[in-house]
Amino acid sequence: KYFIARPKTIGPAFIHFGGNYVTRYQFNAVLKKALNVANITSDNFQSHSFRIGAASQSSKMGFSDDEIQDFGRWESKAYKTYIRIPTLKLASQI
């Protein structure tokens, strides 16, 4: 429902209706409340989980390095450490 209502602008996924970015503190607070409502312990979840997922999925979908860097508002090449694409193990490696 959020993405249907979200203004159609380029940039980070989570923004306020006025266009300002949701801060890490705001995101973590809402995430913690949502997990508590769902009876899921929030101990293992933080905003970094979503940064990893967004960077990895964007890379998997073929977005350029510059686009991924812009999406996550990274000013350095540190975003590359967030990209985690699983590799398949050959049966002989198992």
BELMOVEN-V714256 format. One record per run of one state. SS is the DSSP state (H for helix, E for strand, C for the rest). FROM is the first residue (numbers start at 0). TO is the last residue. If there is no record, write none. Layout:
# BELMOVEN-V714256
{{SS;FROM;TO} {SS;FROM;TO}}
This chain:
# BELMOVEN-V714256
{{C;0;0} {H;1;4} {C;5;13} {E;14;14} {C;15;19} {E;20;20} {C;21;22} {H;23;36} {C;37;45} {H;46;59} {C;60;63} {H;64;70} {C;71;75} {H;76;81} {C;82;89} {H;90;92} {C;93;93}}
